[in-house]
Amino acid sequence: MSEHPIQGEHRYQQNVTSPDEHEERPGRSLVTTDHDVIRRWAEEREATPATVPGSDYGGRPGRLLFDFPGYGGEDLVHIDWDDWFRTFDERKLNFLYQEHRKDGAQSNFFKLENPARNGD
């Protein structure tokens, strides 16, 4: 795996670099580029790697997403983990996410951040 370092400034997020690390408290925003952390997070939610049809370019997936069961992902195209992570790493994206909401319920919140595009 060719994971890349977290880039940009993340004052309000907890950096996670291993699947053994977890939120300091429910509702805490987390940030990682670790493939094992991302994959475990998705698999715990039965989410599969996906992209938006027609968003691809140059033979690569376009917009990276996850298809969560029961959330209307019929318009998404499933891709394999290798393609998802290859694209994630090539774009040097950060994975911002939550494990749990403040009320303790499991959270599906995530965002892919491109620090170069955000002006950081």
N, C-alpha and C positions, 0 to 999 in steps of 0.2 A: 504494500500500500504506500502511496506517495502523499500522505496527508501534508497539508501546508499549515504554517503557523496562523493563528488568529491575527487578523489585521484590523486596524482602526482602533478607535477609542471606545471602551465599553465600561464606563464608570458605574453603570447601574446593573450590569450583568455579572454573574459569577462565572469565571472561566472554568470549563470542565475539560480535562485532558485524558480521562480514563473512565471506562464503564463502572468502575468501583466508586467514583465520586458521585455525590447526589446533592440536591438542593440544600442550602442551609436552613431554609424554612419554606413551607408551602407558599406558592405564589411567586417565588423568587424567579426572576428571569435568568436564564443560563445562556452561555455561548460556547460553541465548540467547533472544531473542524475534524474531530476524531471519528473515523468511519465506524468503529465499533460502538461508540456512544450513540451515534445517529441511527445505526441499524437496530440496536437494542431498543431505543426509544420507539421507533416505528413498529417493530415486531411486537412490542408489548401492547400496542394499540391495533394490531392486526392490519396495519397500513402497508401498502405495497408501493414501490417506486413507480412514478408515472410522469407523464408530460402532457401538455395540451396539444391536441392534433393541429397540424399546420404551423406550429411554432418552431419547428426544427429548421436548422440552417447548416449548410455544409456537411450534411449527413450526421449531424449531432443533434441530440435532444434540445429542444428550445427551453421553454419554461419548465423548471423542475418542480414537482409536487409530490404529494403522497395521496393515494386513494384509500380513504378510510371506509370501512364497511358501513353501509347505511347512510352515507352522506352524498348520494347522487353522483358518483364518479363515473357514470356511464359515458360521459363525454371525454374521459381521459384515456390515454394510451399507456398501457403498462409497459415498462422497460425493465431490463435486468439491473441488478445492483451495480455491476461493473460499469455499465453505461452511465448510470446515475452518478456514481462517484467520480468517474473520469471527467464528466462535465463539471461537476461540483469543484473538483480540484483545478481543472483548466481555467475556470473563471475565478479561482481564489475566493470562493464564497465563504461566509460565516453562517453557521446554523444557530439561530437564536430560537430558544424554546422554553417551555415550562414543563416540569414533570407533573405538578399538581397546581390546581387553583388555590386561592387563599383559603377556601372552605375545605380543602383537603381532597376534593374530588380530582380524579385523573384529568389532566389537561391535554388537549390535542393542539394547543397553540404552538405554531412554529412560523418562522420567517427566514427566508434566505436573503442574506445581506451581501451586497457587493460594495466593499469599502471604497474601492477605486471610483465607482460610480456615484457614491454618496458624498464625494468631495473630502473624505478624511485623508 
